[in-house]
C-alpha cells in the first residue's frame, strides 16, 4: 500500500509586490524625464518605448496575480483588453471584481492614480535637481 502524499498548493503570488514595482518604475520614469528636461535634452525614443512596454507588462502581471489571488478566471478577451487598453480595462476589471463595493473600488482607484501622480512628480523634481 502506498500512502498518497498531499499535493502542494500552487504558490499564490502577491499582487502587492507588482504594485510596489509599478511605483518604483513610475518614480524611475519620472526621474529620467526630469533629468532630460533639466538638461534640455530630448528624451530618447528607445527609453520611452522600453519604459512603456515594461509598464504595460507590469500592469498585466498585476492583473494576472490579482485575478489568481481572488480566484477569478481570466478570459482571453480580458487578457487582450488589459494588454491593449489598460487605462480602460483595469477600472472595468476593478468595478466587476468589487460587485458590492463599487464606490470603494472607485475611491481606491482614484487614490492609486493620485499616488502614482505624486510619485512621478517627485521623480521628475529629483531628476531635474540632479541634472
N, C-alpha and C positions, 0 to 999 in steps of 0.2 A: 504494500500500500504506500502510496506517495501522498504526502500532505501537500495540499495546494498552498503555494505561497501567496500572500496578499499582494495584489497588484498595487504598484506605487501610483499615487495620484499624479497626473501631469502637473508640471510646475506652472503655477499661475504667475505671470509676470505683472508687476505692479505698474499701472498706468502713471503713477506719480513720478516714477523715475524718468519717463519720457517727458512729462510736464516740466521737470527740472531741467532736462536737456534743452527743451524748447526755450525756456527762459534764458539759459546760458547762450544759446545760439542767437537769440534776439539781441542780447547785450553785445555779443561779438559783432553782429551785423551792424548795429548802431555805432559801435566803436570804429569799425573800418570806414563807415560812411563819414563819420565825424573827422577821422584822421585825414581822409582825402579832401573833405571840404575845408579843413583847416589849412591844408597846403595849397588849396585852389587847384587841385589836380582832378581830372575826371576819374570817376570810379571805374576800374577795369570791367569790361563786359564779362570776362571769364568768372570774376568774383560774384557778380550779380547772378549769373546762371547757376553756378555751383551752390551758392547760398540758398537760392530759391528752390533748387532740387532737393537739397538736404532738408530744408524746412518743410517742403511738401511731403517728403518721405517720412519725416519725423511725425507729422500730423497723422499720416496713415498708420504708422506704428502705434501711436497713442490710441487711435480708433480701434485697431485690432485688439490691443491689450484691454481696453475698456469694455469692449463687447465680450471678450473672454471672461473678464472679472465679473460681469453682470449676467453671464450665461445667455447672452443674446446671439442668435445665429445670424451670421453675415451673409448677405446675398452678393452675387457678382455685380449686380447693378449698383448696390450700395457701395461696394468697394470702388467701383469705377467712378461713382459720383464723388466720393471723398477724394480720390486721386486727382480728378479733373477740376472739381469745383469745391474745394474745401471750405472757402468762406461761406458758401451756401449750405453745403452738406452737413457740416458739423452742427450748426444750430438746429437744422431739421432733425438730425440724429438725437441731439440732447433733448429736444422737445418730445420726441417719440419715446425716448427712454424714461423720462420723468412724467409719465402719464398723469398722475395725480398731483404733481407739484410743478406745474409748468412755470408759474411765476418765479418760484425759487430757482428753477433751471435758467430762466432768462436773466435773473439778477446775478447769478453766479457767472454766467457767460459775459455779462457786461463788466463785472468786476475783473474777470480774467483778461478781457481786452484792455481795460484800463491799466492793469498791472503790466501787460506787455508794452503798452504805450510808454509808461513810466520807465520801464527797464531799458527800452530802446533809446528814449530821450537821455537817460543817464549815460548810456554807452556813447551816444553822439557827443555829449558835452565832454566826457572824458577823452574821447578821441581828438576833439578839437583842442583841448588843453595840452595834450601831449604831442600835437602836430608841430 
